[in-house]
Every structure is written in structure tokens, then in C-alpha cells.
Amino acid sequence: MSRRDFETAAEAAVAVLGLSRGKDLAGLLARRGSKERALAELTAPGAGTAVAKLYDAMEKDSVPLTEAAAYIRGYVAAMLHTRDRVRVRTVWSGPSTPGVPVRATAQVLVDVIDGARDELLAMTYAARPYPALTRALTAAAERGVTIHVVVETLAGARGLLSGREPAEAFGSVPGVRLWHWARDQVRHPHSRQHAKVAVADRRTLFLGSANLTESAARRNIEAGVLVSGGEAPRRAAEHIVELQRLGELQRLRS
């Protein structure tokens, strides 16, 4: 017997609720929770409509609550598997060769930023205003993404950077939180904040040679690695956050 309406509604409900609230929905169904209770407990943007459609489809297709719970758990497990599946790609920009596809580093960075929904952490040595990245960062901020960017400073670079402070490249991005490495310049006079990293939602990591400048993103030969899923993005983000907590990274005054 076809249960297409129910299956479609179940998949849509998990997509709207996400993994954690999807598990909550499965638990409610397993405990034979009513539609009214589910609507009261599962609050999220768009959740009410999706949950109501699920219960209506369950009634139409005569799907028992316990069976619906098993379906929901299956969809949640599938989403977890997809999220945690590790994919590693190399990213090259510059001259192409027949055996290696070349993709602009700028577009990869924009894709990483565009994919962020909750948190974006980035580190760069040099930075200059670059409209494509500025637009992507601004759009991320406007949809509620928390953005932290670690930059080098002119003082920290000890003459190896010139012109405006790298932090000024992000001056037009609303709410961006800027950080720098607060090392002891007397004890470590030749040290630099030279990492180039972007991490979106602790699930996507771009690690490469490119600074957040137009020349690095579009004109230079640059190489990097894009990692989706697995532990590497999470561990990179946790390392940055821990450096902030320990005071190794400190907020820049605006």
C-alpha cells in the first residue's frame, strides 16, 4: 500500500526541524503524542505547518504512531550519515592543466560563506576590501550568522604588511567580530599570524594559501583543501574558540 503522502511529509518535517528537533519528534510519536502536543512542543520557523501536515498524512495513510516514529528516526539517521560523510577536494586557482580542474579560490570562499547558517570562523594574514567576499559576509551576517575573523595587524607584521590595517577590510560587514594574536612581541619578535582558514558551522573547512585579498582570490596561483564533514572542521573551529578563551586571540578595538 502506497504511503507517499506520509513519506513526503515525514521527510519535510525532519528537514524543517533539523536533527535535534527531529529526534524530539520521533520521541513524541513513540510516546503517542497528539498533534496538539507536538505543535506546542516543537517550535521552530515553519515547524508548525510541517508537523501538522505530517499528522494529517499519518491519519490519511493510516500510519500508526509507533511506525511513524521509526520512519522519522530513519530520516534523522540518513541526515546524520550525509552530514558526517567526509569529502575532501583540492582547490587550485591560476593556470590550469589537463589533469587538474582549476576553480577560483574566490568562488570557493564565497560558497563556504554562503553555506554558513550559524557560525563562520576565519583567519587571514593580509586582507583588502574585495566586493564578492564583502557581499557574501554581509549576507551571512544579515541571516544571523555569527562571524569571527582573526587578522594580522601592521604592528604584528613588523613591516611586512603596509597600507591600511587588514581589519579595515571588514569594516562594512555588520556585527563582524575581529580578533588578533596577542603574542609577546619581545619574546616572539619574528612570529606572524599567518593562517588562512575558513570554517562554516563546524562542518565545512577551507584551508589554503590564499589571503582574503582580490589578488590572492582571483589572480595568484593558490592551493587549498576543502573538507566537508568529519572531525576536521569541528576540531579547527574548536581550536580557534579555545585560543579565544585562553586569551591568545583577543578582540580588536573598533
C-alpha positions, 0 to 999 in steps of 0.5 A: 500500500502506497504511503507517499503522502506520509513519506513526503511529509515525514521527510519535510518535517525532519528537514524543517526541524533539523536533527535535534528537533527531529529526534524530539519528534520521533520521541513524541510519536513513540510516546503517542503524542497528539498533534496538539502536543507536538505543535506546542512542543516543537517550535521552530520557523515553519515547524508548525505547518510541517508537523501538522501536515505530517499528522494529517498524512499519518491519519490519511495513510493510516500510519500508526504512531509507533511506525511513524516514529521509526520512519522519522528516526530513519530520516534523522539517521540518513541526515546524520550519515550525509552530514558526517560523510567526509569529502575532501577536494583540492582547490587550485586557482591560476593556470590550469592543466589537463589533469587538474580542474582549476576553480577560483579560490574566490568562488570557493570562499564565497560558497563556504560563506554562503553555506554558513547558517550559524557560525563562520570562523576565519583567519587571514594574514593580509586582507583588502576590501574585495566586493564578492567576499564583502557581499557574501559576509554581509549576507551571512551576517544579515541571516544571523550568522555569527562571524569571527575573523582573526587578522594580522595587524601592521604592528604584528607584521613588523613591516611586512604588511603596509597600507591600511590595517587588514581589519579595515577590510571588514569594516562594512560587514555588520556585527563582524567580530575581529580578533588578533594574536596577542603574542609577546612581541619581545619574546616572539619578535619574528612570529606572524599570524599567518593562517588562512582558514575558513570554517562554516558551522563546524562542518565545512573547512577551507584551508589554503594559501590564499589571503582574503585579498582580490589578488590572492582570490582571483589572480595568484596561483593558490592551493587549498583543501576543502573538507566537508564533514568529519572531525576536521572542521569541528576540531579547527573551529574548536581550536580557534574558540579555545585560543579565544578563551585562553586569551591568545586571540583577543578582540580588536578595538573598533 
